[in-house]
């Protein structure tokens, strides 16, 4: 019975990560050999846990040792052999979005974790969707996010150019090599014929696919059509018998693409390559060691491996990252608009907060996810073997809290604090301009005091230039009559507060001011403490809500308090 279990389970465990589903499917067969389904499943789970990423491994199960062998390179060894080089290869068809940033981030973290290089490559071969300026915008946003590439179209490098539209000769030569050795062929089928094939397949309720008609053309027929200048593409000849590959995330996989797809186009009629050819050629020539990309490319990897085999090249190690979805499980859509990185940058989101939240909802780290994680912590805690196949559910409603935490960290960091002060000075100038009556409010010491007092209370730097905080930068215009409506002892309150301000010592903290205000309010004959606070809040800020009066006074400072109250007298 044990050997039968091993045979069935060994077969099942090599089919990606779907062991449970297949164990159920084969349970009837298990009954014929007196095997319990739980035993098969147990063996599969043990095999997967103990051998994932190893060419040969001893597996202990039910007290017995078994040996499991695989044909492809060891996943663990791939981390240790040679230099790690990864790439982020977006199409410059618009703005960088959250999904793209997450893919770039995982590549960056992986490279830095292993002392490698992070490459930015622009896949701009689809000229119909090309957007001028998009490539620069993508690189700008990577730099804003704190994950700049080591090699890129802008920075250059030893393996450039890093823009595919500038590498057309490389792809043309690669395609011709495949043609010469019989692994690719010219296809002269018209768009009309391809459309008829598609309609016929749909009418028959079949998946549309090319029927590989032109792969059977004789050499003389091909030569004749080429001599006539007949428009054509180049297709790659798919082969049966695809080998398994060990994906870093999804485990062992294979997709028999020749059985379900027609031969794919690798060179278009306009002389530009398709993704399938360009990414294989570039990854080889740029010496990419690991390809970390979205899970939507998992099913195409077998096709790419066939190309590597045709070229005689060693493929990189592949890892397909699970999808980033909305919190309700729906797909992030570019139509949402607010998923573009430019939107977050303009709205005052800190880059480290954005990086934190898009990794916090996912996996791949040695410690439990927690908010406030910095980039250097992500790198040190990163463990590729911990990336799960589950989609990451992103709850952007939590972003303000993530931003609040990282804003606090910036305020506590002396070096970053200096830049925060400069940023806030710029925001004040943009928002209030000539309405700022006193230049002292732009002094760094004044702004530092404001930031320290409001630390933990604001979620964005921009919060401090909203109307709720306008009193910090502009003197309010409050008539004395309005204050007298709050307290008939307006003159007394103003006089007592001014006396307190004049005699106050070096200690001017919210705690100290709060105690003094309570003492002062006891001297009032007809005004309660709460009304004294309401009076002072209105006098100093022109508002009825906001921080405590004590904090408001410490924020403004003794000189500004005196100026505002003196004007009322």
C-alpha positions in Angstrom: 0.0 0.0 0.0 2.8 2.4 0.9 4.4 2.1 -2.5 1.1 2.7 -4.3 0.5 5.8 -2.2 4.0 7.0 -3.1 3.4 6.5 -6.8 0.1 8.4 -6.9 1.2 11.1 -4.5 4.5 11.6 -6.2 2.7 12.2 -9.5 0.2 14.6 -7.9 2.7 16.6 -5.9 4.6 17.7 -9.1 1.5 19.4 -10.5 1.9 23.0 -9.2 0.3 23.7 -5.8 -3.1 22.2 -6.4 -2.4 19.0 -4.4 -5.7 19.1 -2.5 -7.9 19.3 -5.5 -6.0 16.5 -7.3 -6.0 14.3 -4.2 -9.7 14.5 -4.1 -9.9 13.8 -7.8 -7.8 10.7 -7.5 -9.4 9.4 -4.3 -11.4 6.7 -6.2 -8.2 5.4 -7.7 -6.7 5.4 -4.1 -9.5 3.2 -3.0 -8.6 0.6 -5.6 -5.1 0.2 -4.0 -6.4 0.4 -0.4 -5.0 3.9 0.1 -6.9 6.4 2.2 -7.2 9.9 0.7 -5.8 11.4 3.9 -2.7 9.4 3.5 -2.2 10.6 -0.1 -2.8 14.1 0.9 -0.4 13.8 3.9 2.4 12.5 1.7 1.8 15.4 -0.9 1.9 18.1 1.8 5.1 16.6 3.3 6.7 16.3 -0.1 5.9 19.9 -1.0 7.0 21.3 2.4 10.3 19.3 2.4 11.3 19.4 -1.2 10.1 22.7 -2.6 13.0 24.3 -4.4 15.3 21.3 -4.2 16.5 19.0 -7.1 16.8 16.0 -4.8 15.5 15.7 -1.3 14.9 13.0 1.3 11.3 13.1 2.4 10.2 11.6 5.7 6.7 10.3 5.8 5.0 7.7 8.0 8.4 7.0 9.6 10.0 6.1 6.3 12.4 8.0 4.1 11.8 8.6 0.4 13.8 10.4 -2.2 12.2 13.0 -4.5 14.1 14.1 -7.6 13.4 17.0 -10.0 14.9 18.0 -13.3 15.2 21.8 -13.0 17.7 24.0 -11.1 17.4 24.3 -7.3 15.5 27.3 -6.2 17.8 27.8 -3.2 20.9 27.5 -5.2 19.7 30.1 -7.6 19.9 32.7 -4.8 23.5 31.8 -4.1 25.0 31.3 -7.5 26.3 34.5 -9.2 25.0 38.0 -8.9 21.3 38.7 -8.5 19.9 40.9 -11.2 16.2 41.7 -11.4 14.2 44.0 -13.5 10.9 46.0 -13.5 9.7 46.2 -17.1 6.6 48.4 -17.4 5.0 49.6 -20.6 5.1 53.5 -20.8 1.4 53.7 -21.7 0.4 55.9 -18.7 1.1 56.6 -15.1 2.6 54.2 -12.7 -0.1 52.6 -10.6 -0.2 50.7 -7.3 0.1 47.2 -8.8 3.2 48.3 -10.8 4.7 50.0 -7.7 4.3 46.8 -5.7 6.0 44.7 -8.4 8.8 47.2 -8.6 9.1 47.2 -4.8 9.4 43.4 -4.5 12.1 43.4 -7.2 14.0 46.2 -5.4 13.8 44.5 -2.0 14.9 41.2 -3.5 17.9 42.8 -5.2 19.0 44.7 -2.1 18.5 41.6 0.1 20.9 39.6 -2.0 23.3 42.5 -2.9 22.2 42.6 -6.5 21.0 45.2 -9.1 17.6 46.5 -9.8 17.0 47.4 -13.5 14.3 49.5 -15.0 13.5 48.5 -18.6 10.8 50.2 -20.7 8.8 47.8 -22.9 7.6 50.3 -25.5 7.2 47.9 -28.4 3.4 48.6 -28.7 3.7 51.9 -30.5 -0.1 52.3 -30.7 -0.3 52.7 -26.9 2.8 54.7 -26.3 2.3 57.9 -24.3 5.0 60.6 -24.6 6.6 61.4 -21.2 5.2 58.3 -19.5 8.7 56.6 -19.3 10.1 59.6 -17.5 7.1 59.8 -15.2 7.5 56.1 -14.2 11.2 56.6 -13.3 10.3 59.8 -11.4 7.8 58.0 -9.3 10.2 55.2 -8.5 12.7 57.8 -7.3 10.0 59.5 -5.3 9.1 56.2 -3.7 12.7 55.7 -2.6 13.3 52.7 -4.8 15.4 54.1 -7.7 16.8 51.7 -10.3 20.5 51.0 -10.5 20.3 50.9 -14.3 17.6 52.6 -16.4 17.0 54.6 -19.6 17.9 57.7 -17.6 20.9 56.4 -15.7 22.2 54.1 -18.4 24.3 51.0 -17.6 26.5 48.3 -19.1 23.5 46.5 -20.7 21.7 49.3 -22.4 19.8 50.6 -24.2 17.0 50.0 -21.6 14.2 51.1 -24.0 13.0 48.3 -26.3 12.3 50.6 -29.2 16.0 51.2 -29.3 16.9 47.5 -29.5 15.0 46.5 -32.7 18.2 45.1 -34.4 18.7 42.8 -31.4 15.2 41.3 -31.7 15.4 41.1 -35.5 18.6 39.1 -35.3 17.1 36.8 -32.6 14.0 36.2 -34.7 16.1 35.4 -37.8 18.1 32.9 -35.8 14.9 31.1 -34.8 13.8 31.1 -38.4 17.1 29.7 -39.7 17.0 26.8 -37.3 13.4 26.0 -37.9 12.0 27.2 -34.6 10.1 30.1 -36.1 8.5 30.9 -39.5 7.0 33.7 -41.6 3.2 33.9 -41.4 1.3 35.7 -44.3 -2.2 35.2 -43.0 -4.3 38.4 -43.3 -6.2 40.1 -40.6 -9.4 39.1 -42.4 -8.5 35.4 -42.3 -7.5 35.6 -38.6 -10.8 37.3 -37.8 -12.7 34.5 -39.7 -10.9 31.9 -37.6 -11.9 33.7 -34.5 -15.5 33.9 -35.4 -15.7 30.3 -36.4 -14.2 29.2 -33.1 -16.6 31.3 -31.1 -19.5 29.9 -33.2 -18.3 26.4 -32.3 -17.9 27.5 -28.7 -14.2 26.9 -28.8 -11.3 29.0 -27.7 -10.0 31.1 -30.6 -6.5 30.1 -31.7 -4.4 30.3 -34.8 -4.4 27.1 -36.8 -0.7 27.2 -37.6 -1.4 27.2 -41.3 1.8 29.0 -42.4 4.1 26.7 -40.5 3.5 24.1 -43.3 4.5 26.4 -46.2 7.4 25.1 -48.3 10.6 27.2 -48.5 10.0 28.2 -52.1 6.5 29.4 -51.2 7.9 31.5 -48.4 10.6 32.9 -50.7 8.1 33.8 -53.3 5.8 35.7 -50.9 8.8 37.6 -49.4 10.0 38.6 -52.9 6.6 40.0 -53.6 6.8 42.1 -50.4 3.8 40.4 -49.0 3.1 41.7 -45.4 3.9 39.1 -42.8 4.7 38.4 -39.2 7.0 35.9 -37.5 5.6 33.2 -35.4 7.3 30.9 -32.9 6.8 27.2 -33.4 5.4 25.8 -30.2 6.6 22.3 -29.3 4.9 19.6 -27.2 6.5 18.2 -24.1 7.0 21.3 -22.0 9.2 20.7 -18.9 8.2 21.5 -15.4 9.6 24.7 -13.9 9.9 25.6 -10.2 8.2 28.9 -9.6 9.4 30.7 -6.5 5.9 31.3 -5.4 3.6 28.7 -7.0 6.0 25.8 -6.9 6.2 23.2 -9.7 4.3 24.2 -12.8 3.9 23.4 -16.5 1.4 24.5 -19.2 1.1 22.4 -22.3 0.7 25.6 -24.5 1.0 23.7 -27.8 -2.2 21.8 -26.9 -4.3 24.9 -26.2 -2.7 27.8 -28.3 -1.7 28.5 -31.8 1.9 29.5 -32.6 2.4 33.0 -31.1 3.5 36.0 -33.0 7.0 37.1 -31.9 7.7 39.8 -34.6 4.9 42.0 -35.8 4.5 43.4 -39.4 5.8 46.8 -38.3 9.2 45.2 -37.3 8.6 45.5 -33.6 8.7 42.4 -31.4 5.9 41.2 -29.2 6.4 40.8 -25.4 7.1 37.1 -25.7 10.3 37.6 -27.8 11.5 40.9 -26.4 11.4 39.9 -22.7 13.2 36.6 -23.3 15.9 38.3 -25.5 16.4 41.2 -23.1 16.4 39.1 -19.9 19.2 37.0 -21.5 21.3 39.8 -22.8 20.9 41.8 -19.6 21.9 38.8 -17.5 18.6 38.8 -15.5 18.9 36.1 -12.8 15.4 36.3 -11.4 12.1 37.4 -13.0 9.6 38.6 -10.4 6.4 39.6 -12.2 2.6 39.4 -11.8 0.8 36.1 -11.7 -1.0 36.9 -14.9 2.3 35.8 -16.7 2.5 32.4 -15.0 0.6 30.6 -17.8 3.0 32.2 -20.4 6.2 31.0 -18.7 6.2 27.6 -20.3 6.0 29.4 -23.7 9.0 31.5 -22.7 10.9 28.5 -21.5 10.4 26.9 -24.9 12.1 30.0 -26.4 15.0 29.8 -24.0 15.4 26.1 -25.1 15.3 27.1 -28.8 18.0 29.7 -28.3 20.1 27.4 -26.2 20.0 29.8 -23.2 19.8 29.1 -19.5 16.5 30.7 -18.2 16.3 32.8 -15.1 14.5 31.7 -12.0 10.8 32.8 -12.2 8.6 34.0 -9.4 5.0 35.1 -10.0 3.6 37.6 -7.5 -0.1 37.2 -6.5 -2.5 39.9 -7.5 -3.1 43.1 -5.6 -6.8 43.6 -5.2 -9.3 46.0 -3.6 -10.4 45.0 -0.1 -13.6 43.5 -1.5 -11.6 41.2 -3.8 -12.3 43.2 -7.0 -9.5 44.1 -9.4 -7.7 47.5 -9.1 -8.8 49.4 -12.1 -6.9 52.2 -13.8 -10.3 53.8 -14.3 -10.4 54.4 -10.5 -7.9 57.2 -11.1 -6.8 57.3 -7.5 -4.6 54.2 -7.9 -1.9 56.2 -9.7 1.2 57.1 -7.7 1.1 60.7 -8.9 -2.3 61.0 -7.2 -0.9 59.8 -3.8 2.2 62.1 -4.1 0.1 65.1 -4.8 -2.3 64.3 -2.0 0.5 64.3 0.6 1.0 60.6 1.0 4.5 59.8 2.2 6.3 57.3 0.0 7.2 55.1 2.9 3.6 54.9 4.0 2.6 53.8 0.5 5.3 51.1 0.4 4.3 50.0 3.9 0.6 49.5 3.1 1.1 47.6 -0.2 3.4 45.1 1.5 1.5 45.0 4.8 -1.5 43.4 3.0 0.7 40.8 1.4 3.3 38.3 2.3 7.0 37.6 2.0 8.4 38.7 5.3 9.9 36.9 8.3 7.8 38.8 10.9 4.1 39.4 11.1 2.9 42.4 9.2 2.7 45.6 11.2 2.3 49.2 10.3 5.2 51.6 10.5 7.7 49.3 8.7 10.5 51.2 7.0 12.2 50.2 3.7 15.4 49.0 5.4 13.3 46.8 7.7 11.5 45.4 4.7 14.8 44.4 3.1 16.2 42.8 6.3 12.9 40.9 7.0 12.2 39.8 3.4 12.1 36.1 2.7 11.0 35.1 -0.8 10.0 31.6 0.4 7.3 33.2 2.6 5.4 34.8 -0.4 2.1 33.0 -0.6 -0.2 32.4 -3.6 -3.1 34.3 -2.0 -4.0 37.6 -3.5 -3.3 40.7 -1.4 -6.4 42.7 -0.4 -5.6 46.4 -0.2 -7.6 48.5 2.2 -6.9 52.1 1.2 -9.1 53.4 4.0 -6.2 52.5 6.3 -3.8 54.7 4.4 -4.3 57.8 6.5 -3.3 55.9 9.6 -0.2 54.5 7.9 0.7 58.0 6.8 0.2 59.4 10.3 2.6 56.8 11.7 5.3 57.5 9.1 4.8 61.2 9.5 5.5 60.8 13.2 8.7 58.8 12.3 9.8 61.6 10.0 9.3 64.2 12.7 11.4 62.1 15.1 14.2 61.8 12.5 16.3 64.9 12.7 17.6 64.6 9.1 14.1 64.1 7.6 12.6 66.7 10.0 14.7 69.4 8.2 13.1 68.5 4.9 9.6 68.4 6.4 10.1 72.0 7.6 11.1 73.1 4.1 8.1 71.3 2.6 5.7 73.0 5.0 7.2 76.4 4.4 6.6 75.8 0.7 3.0 74.7 1.3 2.3 77.8 3.5 3.6 80.1 0.7 1.5 78.3 -1.9 -1.7 78.3 0.2 -1.6 81.7 1.9 1.0 83.8 -0.1 0.6 87.5 0.7 -2.1 86.8 3.3 0.7 85.9 5.8 1.1 89.1 7.8 4.0 88.1 9.9 7.1 86.6 8.4 8.0 84.9 11.8 5.5 82.1 11.0 7.8 81.0 8.2 10.8 80.7 10.5 12.0 77.1 10.9 11.9 77.2 14.7 8.3 78.3 14.7 7.4 75.5 12.2 9.4 72.9 14.1 7.3 73.8 17.2 4.1 73.4 15.3 5.1 70.0 13.9 6.2 68.6 17.3 3.0 69.7 18.9 0.7 68.3 16.2 2.7 65.1 15.9 0.4 62.2 16.0 -2.7 64.4 15.4 -2.3 65.0 11.7 -2.2 62.4 8.9 -0.6 64.6 6.2 1.6 67.7 6.1 -1.1 69.3 4.0 -3.5 69.1 7.0 -1.6 72.1 8.6 -2.6 74.4 5.7 -6.3 73.6 5.8 -8.7 76.2 7.1 -8.8 74.5 10.5 -5.1 75.6 11.0 -5.2 78.9 9.2 -4.8 80.7 12.5 -1.2 79.5 12.7 -0.2 81.5 9.6 -2.7 84.4 9.5 -4.0 86.6 12.3 -7.8 86.3 12.7 -10.1 89.3 12.5 -12.4 89.0 15.5 -14.4 92.1 16.7 -14.4 92.8 20.4 -18.1 92.8 20.4 -18.2 89.1 19.3 -15.9 88.3 22.3 -18.1 90.2 24.7 -21.0 88.0 23.6 -19.1 85.1 25.0 -18.1 86.8 28.3 -19.0 90.2 29.8 -15.5 90.1 31.4 -13.7 90.3 28.1 -11.4 93.1 29.2 -10.5 91.4 32.4 -9.7 88.1 30.7 -7.5 89.8 28.1 -5.6 91.8 30.7 -5.0 88.8 33.0 -3.7 86.6 30.1 -1.4 89.4 28.9 0.0 89.7 32.5 0.6 86.0 32.6 2.4 86.1 29.2 4.6 88.9 30.3 5.7 87.2 33.5 6.0 83.6 32.2 9.4 82.0 32.5 11.3 79.8 30.2 8.9 76.9 30.7 6.1 77.4 28.2 4.5 73.9 27.7 0.9 72.9 27.2 0.9 71.4 30.7 2.2 74.6 32.3 -0.1 76.9 30.4 -3.1 74.7 31.1 -2.5 74.9 34.9 -2.1 78.7 34.7 -5.3 79.1 32.7 -7.2 77.1 35.3 -5.8 79.4 38.0 -6.7 82.5 36.0 -10.3 81.3 35.4 -10.9 81.1 39.1 -10.5 84.9 39.3 -13.5 85.4 37.0 -16.7 86.4 38.8 -19.2 85.7 36.0 -17.4 83.5 33.5 -17.0 79.7 33.8 -13.7 78.0 32.9 -15.2 76.5 29.8 -16.3 80.0 28.6 -12.9 81.4 29.3 -11.5 78.7 27.0 -14.1 79.4 24.4 -13.3 83.1 24.6 -9.5 82.6 24.3 -9.9 80.1 21.4 -12.0 82.6 19.5 -9.7 85.5 20.3 -6.5 83.7 19.2 -7.8 81.7 16.3 -11.2 83.0 15.2 -12.4 79.5 15.5 -14.7 77.5 17.9 -12.9 74.1 17.5 -9.3 72.9 17.3 -6.5 71.8 19.5 -6.6 72.7 23.2 -6.2 76.4 24.0 -3.0 75.6 25.9 -1.5 73.9 22.9 -2.8 76.7 20.7 -1.0 79.3 22.8 2.3 77.3 22.9 2.1 76.9 19.2 1.7 80.6 18.6 4.3 81.6 21.2 4.3 84.5 23.8 5.1 87.2 21.3 2.3 86.3 18.8 -0.2 85.9 21.7 0.6 89.4 22.9 0.3 90.9 19.5 -3.2 89.3 18.9 -4.6 90.2 22.3 -3.1 93.7 22.4 -5.0 94.4 19.2 -8.2 93.5 20.8 -7.6 95.9 23.7 
